[in-house]
Amino acid sequence: MRIIQLLFVLFAIFALSRIVVRFRLHTIELKELIWGSCFWAAVVLCVILPGITQWFAGILGVGRGADAVFYIGLVGLSYAMFRLYFRCRHMERQITALVRELALKEAQRTL
């Protein structure tokens, strides 16, 4: 095992341990534990067996495994940003509605 592989595996184990700790502290839900565990297990699998990414690249019609990982990562990050953007907009609307409601209650109380 090369040094870079060892570093990635150690980091994945660290990240997985943080997910488990957060689950035990009830700051994340079971589905987040499962998704996080699957993601980091896939990272470890791809690091230990890099031929898997080449095989997957062949299925996708991409030349190299690293390119396939990059493309999938880019699409995944774009989707995540899309979701986060709309979640933030939704929260902003909720905060605005709450502030309006509190301001109206405060105004009625002072009259």
Biotite code that builds the C-alpha atoms (Angstrom):
import biotite.structure as struc

atoms = struc.array([
    struc.Atom([0.000, 0.000, 0.000], chain_id="A", res_id=1, res_name="MET", atom_name="CA", element="C"),
    struc.Atom([1.355, 3.383, -0.996], chain_id="A", res_id=2, res_name="ARG", atom_name="CA", element="C"),
    struc.Atom([1.568, 6.322, 1.395], chain_id="A", res_id=3, res_name="ILE", atom_name="CA", element="C"),
    struc.Atom([-1.230, 8.225, -0.358], chain_id="A", res_id=4, res_name="ILE", atom_name="CA", element="C"),
    struc.Atom([-3.510, 5.213, -0.105], chain_id="A", res_id=5, res_name="GLN", atom_name="CA", element="C"),
    struc.Atom([-2.722, 4.856, 3.584], chain_id="A", res_id=6, res_name="LEU", atom_name="CA", element="C"),
    struc.Atom([-3.442, 8.549, 4.174], chain_id="A", res_id=7, res_name="LEU", atom_name="CA", element="C"),
    struc.Atom([-6.787, 8.361, 2.379], chain_id="A", res_id=8, res_name="PHE", atom_name="CA", element="C"),
    struc.Atom([-7.809, 5.224, 4.276], chain_id="A", res_id=9, res_name="VAL", atom_name="CA", element="C"),
    struc.Atom([-6.839, 6.789, 7.607], chain_id="A", res_id=10, res_name="LEU", atom_name="CA", element="C"),
    struc.Atom([-8.765, 9.949, 6.757], chain_id="A", res_id=11, res_name="PHE", atom_name="CA", element="C"),
    struc.Atom([-11.816, 7.908, 5.728], chain_id="A", res_id=12, res_name="ALA", atom_name="CA", element="C"),
    struc.Atom([-11.680, 6.023, 9.034], chain_id="A", res_id=13, res_name="ILE", atom_name="CA", element="C"),
    struc.Atom([-11.407, 9.338, 10.894], chain_id="A", res_id=14, res_name="PHE", atom_name="CA", element="C"),
    struc.Atom([-14.368, 10.789, 8.962], chain_id="A", res_id=15, res_name="ALA", atom_name="CA", element="C"),
    struc.Atom([-16.416, 7.663, 9.597], chain_id="A", res_id=16, res_name="LEU", atom_name="CA", element="C"),
    struc.Atom([-15.621, 7.838, 13.312], chain_id="A", res_id=17, res_name="SER", atom_name="CA", element="C"),
    struc.Atom([-16.866, 11.443, 13.391], chain_id="A", res_id=18, res_name="ARG", atom_name="CA", element="C"),
    struc.Atom([-20.120, 10.377, 11.728], chain_id="A", res_id=19, res_name="ILE", atom_name="CA", element="C"),
    struc.Atom([-20.616, 7.600, 14.291], chain_id="A", res_id=20, res_name="VAL", atom_name="CA", element="C"),
    struc.Atom([-19.916, 10.010, 17.180], chain_id="A", res_id=21, res_name="VAL", atom_name="CA", element="C"),
    struc.Atom([-22.445, 12.505, 15.806], chain_id="A", res_id=22, res_name="ARG", atom_name="CA", element="C"),
    struc.Atom([-25.010, 9.734, 15.458], chain_id="A", res_id=23, res_name="PHE", atom_name="CA", element="C"),
    struc.Atom([-24.449, 8.656, 19.062], chain_id="A", res_id=24, res_name="ARG", atom_name="CA", element="C"),
    struc.Atom([-24.849, 12.272, 20.179], chain_id="A", res_id=25, res_name="LEU", atom_name="CA", element="C"),
    struc.Atom([-28.123, 12.386, 18.212], chain_id="A", res_id=26, res_name="HIS", atom_name="CA", element="C"),
    struc.Atom([-26.991, 15.290, 16.027], chain_id="A", res_id=27, res_name="THR", atom_name="CA", element="C"),
    struc.Atom([-27.526, 13.280, 12.837], chain_id="A", res_id=28, res_name="ILE", atom_name="CA", element="C"),
    struc.Atom([-30.199, 10.765, 11.874], chain_id="A", res_id=29, res_name="GLU", atom_name="CA", element="C"),
    struc.Atom([-29.871, 7.115, 10.914], chain_id="A", res_id=30, res_name="LEU", atom_name="CA", element="C"),
    struc.Atom([-30.184, 7.846, 7.184], chain_id="A", res_id=31, res_name="LYS", atom_name="CA", element="C"),
    struc.Atom([-27.275, 10.313, 7.429], chain_id="A", res_id=32, res_name="GLU", atom_name="CA", element="C"),
    struc.Atom([-25.215, 7.675, 9.238], chain_id="A", res_id=33, res_name="LEU", atom_name="CA", element="C"),
    struc.Atom([-25.989, 5.171, 6.486], chain_id="A", res_id=34, res_name="ILE", atom_name="CA", element="C"),
    struc.Atom([-25.210, 7.614, 3.641], chain_id="A", res_id=35, res_name="TRP", atom_name="CA", element="C"),
    struc.Atom([-21.991, 8.753, 5.284], chain_id="A", res_id=36, res_name="GLY", atom_name="CA", element="C"),
    struc.Atom([-20.901, 5.198, 6.018], chain_id="A", res_id=37, res_name="SER", atom_name="CA", element="C"),
    struc.Atom([-21.606, 4.116, 2.438], chain_id="A", res_id=38, res_name="CYS", atom_name="CA", element="C"),
    struc.Atom([-19.716, 7.097, 1.035], chain_id="A", res_id=39, res_name="PHE", atom_name="CA", element="C"),
    struc.Atom([-16.595, 6.561, 3.131], chain_id="A", res_id=40, res_name="TRP", atom_name="CA", element="C"),
    struc.Atom([-16.713, 2.793, 2.557], chain_id="A", res_id=41, res_name="ALA", atom_name="CA", element="C"),
    struc.Atom([-16.795, 3.492, -1.201], chain_id="A", res_id=42, res_name="ALA", atom_name="CA", element="C"),
    struc.Atom([-13.820, 5.842, -0.804], chain_id="A", res_id=43, res_name="VAL", atom_name="CA", element="C"),
    struc.Atom([-11.842, 3.143, 1.015], chain_id="A", res_id=44, res_name="VAL", atom_name="CA", element="C"),
    struc.Atom([-12.825, 0.554, -1.590], chain_id="A", res_id=45, res_name="LEU", atom_name="CA", element="C"),
    struc.Atom([-11.747, 2.796, -4.480], chain_id="A", res_id=46, res_name="CYS", atom_name="CA", element="C"),
    struc.Atom([-8.470, 3.671, -2.757], chain_id="A", res_id=47, res_name="VAL", atom_name="CA", element="C"),
    struc.Atom([-7.562, 0.094, -1.925], chain_id="A", res_id=48, res_name="ILE", atom_name="CA", element="C"),
    struc.Atom([-8.764, -1.319, -5.273], chain_id="A", res_id=49, res_name="LEU", atom_name="CA", element="C"),
    struc.Atom([-8.208, 1.463, -7.846], chain_id="A", res_id=50, res_name="PRO", atom_name="CA", element="C"),
    struc.Atom([-9.095, -0.927, -10.665], chain_id="A", res_id=51, res_name="GLY", atom_name="CA", element="C"),
    struc.Atom([-12.739, -0.518, -9.671], chain_id="A", res_id=52, res_name="ILE", atom_name="CA", element="C"),
    struc.Atom([-12.729, 3.068, -10.874], chain_id="A", res_id=53, res_name="THR", atom_name="CA", element="C"),
    struc.Atom([-11.286, 1.964, -14.222], chain_id="A", res_id=54, res_name="GLN", atom_name="CA", element="C"),
    struc.Atom([-13.987, -0.683, -14.554], chain_id="A", res_id=55, res_name="TRP", atom_name="CA", element="C"),
    struc.Atom([-16.639, 1.906, -13.676], chain_id="A", res_id=56, res_name="PHE", atom_name="CA", element="C"),
    struc.Atom([-15.123, 4.350, -16.191], chain_id="A", res_id=57, res_name="ALA", atom_name="CA", element="C"),
    struc.Atom([-15.504, 1.681, -18.868], chain_id="A", res_id=58, res_name="GLY", atom_name="CA", element="C"),
    struc.Atom([-19.184, 1.334, -18.039], chain_id="A", res_id=59, res_name="ILE", atom_name="CA", element="C"),
    struc.Atom([-19.652, 5.110, -18.261], chain_id="A", res_id=60, res_name="LEU", atom_name="CA", element="C"),
    struc.Atom([-17.632, 5.372, -21.460], chain_id="A", res_id=61, res_name="GLY", atom_name="CA", element="C"),
    struc.Atom([-14.911, 7.516, -19.889], chain_id="A", res_id=62, res_name="VAL", atom_name="CA", element="C"),
    struc.Atom([-11.235, 6.928, -20.618], chain_id="A", res_id=63, res_name="GLY", atom_name="CA", element="C"),
    struc.Atom([-9.773, 6.854, -17.100], chain_id="A", res_id=64, res_name="ARG", atom_name="CA", element="C"),
    struc.Atom([-11.052, 5.926, -13.673], chain_id="A", res_id=65, res_name="GLY", atom_name="CA", element="C"),
    struc.Atom([-9.867, 9.223, -12.197], chain_id="A", res_id=66, res_name="ALA", atom_name="CA", element="C"),
    struc.Atom([-11.902, 11.099, -14.809], chain_id="A", res_id=67, res_name="ASP", atom_name="CA", element="C"),
    struc.Atom([-15.013, 9.093, -13.916], chain_id="A", res_id=68, res_name="ALA", atom_name="CA", element="C"),
    struc.Atom([-14.530, 9.883, -10.215], chain_id="A", res_id=69, res_name="VAL", atom_name="CA", element="C"),
    struc.Atom([-14.015, 13.565, -11.061], chain_id="A", res_id=70, res_name="PHE", atom_name="CA", element="C"),
    struc.Atom([-17.140, 13.766, -13.230], chain_id="A", res_id=71, res_name="TYR", atom_name="CA", element="C"),
    struc.Atom([-19.304, 11.992, -10.676], chain_id="A", res_id=72, res_name="ILE", atom_name="CA", element="C"),
    struc.Atom([-17.904, 14.220, -7.939], chain_id="A", res_id=73, res_name="GLY", atom_name="CA", element="C"),
    struc.Atom([-18.606, 17.336, -9.971], chain_id="A", res_id=74, res_name="LEU", atom_name="CA", element="C"),
    struc.Atom([-22.177, 16.292, -10.651], chain_id="A", res_id=75, res_name="VAL", atom_name="CA", element="C"),
    struc.Atom([-22.650, 15.336, -6.988], chain_id="A", res_id=76, res_name="GLY", atom_name="CA", element="C"),
    struc.Atom([-21.289, 18.657, -5.749], chain_id="A", res_id=77, res_name="LEU", atom_name="CA", element="C"),
    struc.Atom([-23.428, 20.580, -8.233], chain_id="A", res_id=78, res_name="SER", atom_name="CA", element="C"),
    struc.Atom([-26.515, 18.751, -7.015], chain_id="A", res_id=79, res_name="TYR", atom_name="CA", element="C"),
    struc.Atom([-25.563, 19.392, -3.379], chain_id="A", res_id=80, res_name="ALA", atom_name="CA", element="C"),
    struc.Atom([-25.107, 23.103, -4.068], chain_id="A", res_id=81, res_name="MET", atom_name="CA", element="C"),
    struc.Atom([-28.486, 23.181, -5.817], chain_id="A", res_id=82, res_name="PHE", atom_name="CA", element="C"),
    struc.Atom([-30.156, 21.579, -2.794], chain_id="A", res_id=83, res_name="ARG", atom_name="CA", element="C"),
    struc.Atom([-28.360, 23.861, -0.333], chain_id="A", res_id=84, res_name="LEU", atom_name="CA", element="C"),
    struc.Atom([-29.318, 26.954, -2.306], chain_id="A", res_id=85, res_name="TYR", atom_name="CA", element="C"),
    struc.Atom([-33.018, 26.108, -2.215], chain_id="A", res_id=86, res_name="PHE", atom_name="CA", element="C"),
    struc.Atom([-32.847, 25.048, 1.414], chain_id="A", res_id=87, res_name="ARG", atom_name="CA", element="C"),
    struc.Atom([-31.297, 28.431, 2.302], chain_id="A", res_id=88, res_name="CYS", atom_name="CA", element="C"),
    struc.Atom([-33.991, 30.271, 0.322], chain_id="A", res_id=89, res_name="ARG", atom_name="CA", element="C"),
    struc.Atom([-36.671, 28.321, 2.143], chain_id="A", res_id=90, res_name="HIS", atom_name="CA", element="C"),
    struc.Atom([-35.103, 29.146, 5.519], chain_id="A", res_id=91, res_name="MET", atom_name="CA", element="C"),
    struc.Atom([-34.842, 32.830, 4.573], chain_id="A", res_id=92, res_name="GLU", atom_name="CA", element="C"),
    struc.Atom([-38.547, 32.879, 3.753], chain_id="A", res_id=93, res_name="ARG", atom_name="CA", element="C"),
    struc.Atom([-39.386, 31.193, 7.044], chain_id="A", res_id=94, res_name="GLN", atom_name="CA", element="C"),
    struc.Atom([-37.256, 33.689, 8.986], chain_id="A", res_id=95, res_name="ILE", atom_name="CA", element="C"),
    struc.Atom([-38.870, 36.612, 7.148], chain_id="A", res_id=96, res_name="THR", atom_name="CA", element="C"),
    struc.Atom([-42.355, 35.316, 7.938], chain_id="A", res_id=97, res_name="ALA", atom_name="CA", element="C"),
    struc.Atom([-41.415, 34.781, 11.580], chain_id="A", res_id=98, res_name="LEU", atom_name="CA", element="C"),
    struc.Atom([-39.905, 38.254, 11.921], chain_id="A", res_id=99, res_name="VAL", atom_name="CA", element="C"),
    struc.Atom([-43.019, 39.807, 10.348], chain_id="A", res_id=100, res_name="ARG", atom_name="CA", element="C"),
    struc.Atom([-45.261, 37.906, 12.714], chain_id="A", res_id=101, res_name="GLU", atom_name="CA", element="C"),
    struc.Atom([-43.199, 38.918, 15.743], chain_id="A", res_id=102, res_name="LEU", atom_name="CA", element="C"),
    struc.Atom([-43.089, 42.549, 14.603], chain_id="A", res_id=103, res_name="ALA", atom_name="CA", element="C"),
    struc.Atom([-46.885, 42.619, 14.190], chain_id="A", res_id=104, res_name="LEU", atom_name="CA", element="C"),
    struc.Atom([-47.381, 41.082, 17.634], chain_id="A", res_id=105, res_name="LYS", atom_name="CA", element="C"),
    struc.Atom([-44.967, 43.582, 19.143], chain_id="A", res_id=106, res_name="GLU", atom_name="CA", element="C"),
    struc.Atom([-46.735, 46.463, 17.389], chain_id="A", res_id=107, res_name="ALA", atom_name="CA", element="C"),
    struc.Atom([-50.148, 45.302, 18.642], chain_id="A", res_id=108, res_name="GLN", atom_name="CA", element="C"),
    struc.Atom([-48.806, 44.901, 22.152], chain_id="A", res_id=109, res_name="ARG", atom_name="CA", element="C"),
    struc.Atom([-47.438, 48.473, 22.270], chain_id="A", res_id=110, res_name="THR", atom_name="CA", element="C"),
    struc.Atom([-50.735, 50.006, 21.099], chain_id="A", res_id=111, res_name="LEU", atom_name="CA", element="C"),
])
